[in-house]
Amino acid sequence: MSSYHQFAVTFPWFFPAAAALFGAMVGSFLNVCIYRIPAAQSIVTPGSHCACGKPIAWYDNIPVLSWFILRGKARCCGRPYSFRYAFVELLTAGLFLACWLLFPPAKAACGMVFVSVLIAATFIDLDHMIIPDVFTIGAGLLGVLLSFLIPALHGQHGEIYIVDSLRSGTAGLQGLLIGSGLVLWIALLAEMALKKEAMGFGDVKFVGMIGAFCGWQGAVFSVFGGAVVGTVWFILALLWQKVAGKPAALAPPSETPEGEAAPLGFGMHVPFGPMLAIAGLLYFLLFHRWVAAYFSTLSELL
């Protein structure tokens, strides 16, 4: 038995705890990316600072814990800051833990990269209705590269690394091209039918990125699964708005075709990236075996 397996058996809690702790730290960094990348600011300098401009001490910047210790208020000036910072850290920690528990270490590491991209892109899209190219083109190319380097990402576990690498890399490349191509055609056809833009080009690239990590089956699932998630979310938010007379706290942001903020309703633009991200995450963590089996059966029938 290898030393890794011996250690894992002796201390079964260590690696899951380390994955969750690492996820919380990455989540703290993602909060920086979510805030600074859309503003075209450096994610490296300056260090973390309060809205009043004062630097945040390291002991006030502990992932998750600092928000609860400070009760959601900055120590330097007493300004409240959103629970979303702690939520992103908790979410990242939980999803990193899930990756570690569900997959072998190599695929788990790839999953952590994928999860990080999904989280950052989701919250940026919710805030600004854009998905920066670093999380679409950049992450898509990274997904293809990881597909070649780590064949386990696409389920290749043979004895000859170069063969597995080529198969996995091909799956990642197919996912990138088929995923983005599929959504591009859907967007073009919908635009022709509706006589207006139906989907942003960022969503097209985003599905390609999902395909690079999940293969073309995952890209297809994210498109149609995202549509289901979006429809349910939209209907529930509209019902709440009608019954309560005010927008739901968790309703998706919406704006007019001219880009002005407006109440949620038919004809309004809403971000589709979060729906795609939820569907892509569900495929990667839970549904990949069933979806792959379904497409395999379908291809045999055809």
C-alpha positions, -999 to +999 in steps of 0.1 A: +000+000+000+014+034-009+022+060+017-007+081+005-032+054+010-018+044+043-021+080+055-056+083+041-067+051+059-050+062+092-064+097+091-096+095+069-107+130+079-075+148+068-078+151+030-115+160+030-109+186+056-079+199+036-100+201+005-128+221+023-102+244+039-085+249+006-119+256-010-127+283+015-093+300+008-100+298-030-135+312-024-119+342-007-098+348-038-128+343-060-145+371-041-116+393-052-120+382-088-157+387-088-153+423-077-122+433-095-122+416-129-153+433-143-138+466-131-106+459-150-086+460-117-056+439-107-065+408-087-030+409-071-025+445-060-034+462-039-042+438-011-076+433+004-090+466+016-123+480+030-146+502+010-133+531+031-098+525+016-081+510+047-062+477+044-079+447+059-057+429+085-050+392+080-069+383+111-100+400+097-097+382+064-101+346+075-124+328+051-160+324+065-150+329+101-142+367+099-177+375+087-193+359+117-167+372+142-171+407+129-209+402+125-208+414+090-192+448+097-158+461+089-136+466+120-120+498+107-151+518+100-181+498+110-195+495+075-217+465+069-206+441+041-226+414+024-230+379+036-223+369+000-186+370+007-189+343+033-215+324+012-190+323-018-164+309+005-187+283+020-200+273-014-165+269-028-155+249+003-185+226+000-180+220-037-143+213-033-152+188-006-177+172-030-151+169-057-127+152-034-153+127-020-167+118-055-136+115-076-100+102-076-075+129-067-065+139-103-101+144-115-110+160-082-082+186-088-097+193-123-131+195-107-119+222-083-107+243-112-140+238-130-160+247-099-139+279-093-146+291-129-184+283-126-187+302-093-168+333-104-186+335-138-220+330-121-217+359-097-201+382-122-230+375-146-255+381-118-239+415-110-230+427-145-248+404-170-214+396-186-190+367-185-154+378-190-134+360-216-110+347-189-138+325-177-149+314-212-121+314-237-093+312-212-110+285-190-121+266-221-085+263-234-074+254-199-100+226-199-087+212-232-051+213-218-061+195-186-080+170-208-047+161-224-026+162-192-051+144-169-070+117-189-091+109-158-110+141-164-129+123-191-129+089-176-098+075-193-080+050-169-061+027-193-025+015-190-010+035-218-009+072-209-005+086-244-035+068-257-056+079-227-043+114-231-053+116-268-088+102-261-094+126-232-080+156-251-102+148-281-132+146-258-123+180-243-118+196-277-150+181-290-169+194-260-154+229-266-163+230-303-197+212-302-209+230-271-201+265-284-214+256-319-246+242-306-255+273-286-244+296-314-269+280-337-296+281-311-289+317-305-290+325-342-322+307-348-339+322-318-328+357-329-343+351-364-376+339-348-379+366-322-364+394-343-341+404-314-310+391-296-320+359-276-286+350-261-254+368-254-222+356-271-207+351-237-231+323-231-220+307-263-184+307-252-194+296-216-210+264-229-179+257-249-159+260-216-183+236-199-179+212-228-141+213-225-144+200-189-175+178-193-173+166-230-200+173-256-226+154-236-221+177-206-223+207-229-256+195-244-270+187-209-260+222-196-279+239-224-312+220-219-307+216-182-299+253-179-332+261-197-351+240-172-334+256-143-340+290-157-376+284-164-383+271-129-364+300-114-382+325-136-417+312-128-411+310-091-397+345-090-426+358-110-452+341-087-435+355-057-434+390-072-471+387-080-482+374-046-459+395-024-460+426-046-422+430-046-393+412-063-381+380-046-347+384-029-333+356-049-349+366-082-325+368-112-317+404-121-334+417-152-331+446-176-348+460-207-334+452-242-319+487-240-299+478-209-319+496-182-327+478-149-364+468-148-387+444-128-386+408-138-411+400-165-416+386-200-394+403-226-368+413-201-331+402-203-319+379-176-284+363-171-283+328-185-248+320-173-259+310-137-284+285-151-258+270-174-234+268-145-259+250-123-266+225-150-229+220-158-222+215-121-250+189-117-237+170-148-201+170-136-208+159-100-239+138-103-254+131-137-225+123-160-229+085-158-266+086-166-264+112-193-235+094-210-254+061-208-284+077-223-265+092-253-247+058-258-281+040-259-295+066-282-266+063-306-270+025-307-307+029-316-299+053-344 
